Each structure stands twice: as C-alpha cells, then as structure tokens.
C-alpha cells in the first residue's frame, strides 16, 4: 500500500489483531470514475495489482489450493451454494462469475437503442440542434453520452461534458483496438481454478495491470 502513515498504522493494527491481512504493495486506491464507465489508467490499477500479486502470494503460501474465490467486502456469498456449484464444475481451468463484454465505442449507437420514444428523439429540434455540434457521432451516440453527463456530471456544461466523454470513449476503444472489450468477469466476485491461478501467479510481473 502507498497510503498515509496513519493508514499504514491502522493496517498494521488490524493485521496484528486479525492475522488475515496480506501486504502486496502497489497503489492503495484508484482515481474516482463514474459507475459503469470503462476506463484505462496510465499506471497499474489497485485492483489489477492486488489480483496479480495477491494470487502470487496465495500460490506461494498455499500451494495445495484447488480454487480461489474473490468477493467485494460489501457483497454477500452463500457458501453452501457456491460449494455445490464448484463441485458440479470441478475443473482446474474453472472460471466462474458473471461474464461481461463491454461495448467500448457507443458514439455510433442507433438512437432507437437509447431512446424509448425513438420517433420523439429523431424529431426533437432542440436535441438534434445540440447533437449537430458533434458531426462524428450518430444521434444515438450523442444522446447516450448526454445521458451519462446528466447522471454523473450534473451542473457541468452539456457541450463540454459530451465532448470530453466522446474523447474518453474513443481513447478507450483505441486502446483495445476493438468495438468491444475482451470478455471478462464482473469484478465484484469470481472463482478461479488452480490452473488459472497458477498462470496468474507465474506471470504476475508481466501481466498488464492498468
């Protein structure tokens, strides 16, 4: 962790009290981003770092493990049901979780995908006049980013917010070089089998963590 001295002291006290904390280094937290927004950092992310080096620690300290489960600390896990599921799919290559394939570039989205009243959006003069400021986007893409701005950036000038959101969207899709992100497991909880865990541990230094 790279936290302040007071945070480090608090962590040491908790470690001595509970004996269940592992220090793997790396960033203590990631910059704030709006919920459900895909982003790429210029430096390793806290979650990526902990996944890579926490897994490496587990393989080193618990070499007899068969599966590793991860869960956010504000989530609930029904252990009997989880164990039943693992027993049903007992494989060293198990990857269990909620699969995601995030759409990265929404700037060309059709307006009927984002407007329940599609005809109204297509005919609304004010909306169309606003979105004409962004000729590289479809009307639907403009509406989608405008909605993001209204939800996450209330009070900010709409034009500048949409322009910044467009740039961020194109930056992320350019990073991946694809319309969608590679398929991944939702970060709040997953289970990996031994084969995947050993792969992560073996390549912890080389895996991208941002």
PELIN-V326883 format. One record per pair of residues at least 12 apart in sequence whose ideal C-beta (glycine too) atoms are under 8 Angstrom apart, sorted by the first residue. I is the first residue (numbers start at 1). J is the second residue. Records with the same first field share a line. If there is no record, write none. Layout:
I->J / J
This chain:
1->23 / 25 / 26 / 28
2->26 / 27 / 28
3->28
7->28
11->23
22->54 / 57
24->49 / 50 / 53 / 54 / 57
25->49 / 53
26->44 / 46 / 49 / 50 / 53 / 209
27->43 / 44 / 45 / 46 / 49
28->46
29->46
30->45 / 46 / 47
34->148 / 151 / 152 / 153
35->152
37->148 / 152
38->102 / 104 / 172 / 181
39->168 / 172
40->171 / 172 / 175 / 210
41->210
42->210
43->210
44->209 / 210
45->209 / 210
47->187
48->207 / 208 / 209 / 210
49->209
51->70 / 200 / 209
52->200 / 204 / 207 / 209
53->204
55->68 / 197 / 200 / 201 / 204
56->200 / 201 / 204
58->197 / 201
59->197 / 198 / 201
60->201
65->194 / 197
66->92 / 193 / 194
67->86 / 94 / 191 / 192 / 193 / 194 / 197
68->191 / 192 / 197
69->82 / 189 / 190 / 191
70->189 / 190 / 191
71->188 / 189
72->187 / 188 / 189
75->188 / 189
77->189
82->191
86->191
91->193
92->193 / 194 / 195 / 196
93->193 / 195 / 196
94->191 / 192 / 193 / 196
95->185 / 190 / 191 / 192 / 193 / 196
96->190 / 191 / 192
97->185 / 186 / 189 / 190 / 191
98->185 / 186 / 189
99->183 / 184 / 185 / 186
100->181 / 183 / 184 / 185 / 186
101->180 / 181 / 182 / 183 / 184
102->180 / 181 / 184
103->179 / 180
104->169 / 172 / 173 / 176 / 178 / 179 / 180 / 181
105->169 / 170 / 173 / 179
106->141 / 144 / 145 / 169
107->136 / 137 / 138 / 141 / 145 / 166 / 169 / 170
108->137 / 138 / 140 / 141
109->138 / 140 / 141 / 144
110->138 / 140
111->138 / 139 / 140 / 143
112->140
113->140
114->140 / 143 / 144 / 147
115->140 / 143
121->139 / 143
122->139
127->139 / 143
130->142 / 146 / 158 / 159
131->143 / 146
133->159
134->162 / 163 / 166
136->166
137->166
141->166
142->162
145->162 / 165 / 166 / 169
146->158 / 162
148->165
149->161 / 162 / 165
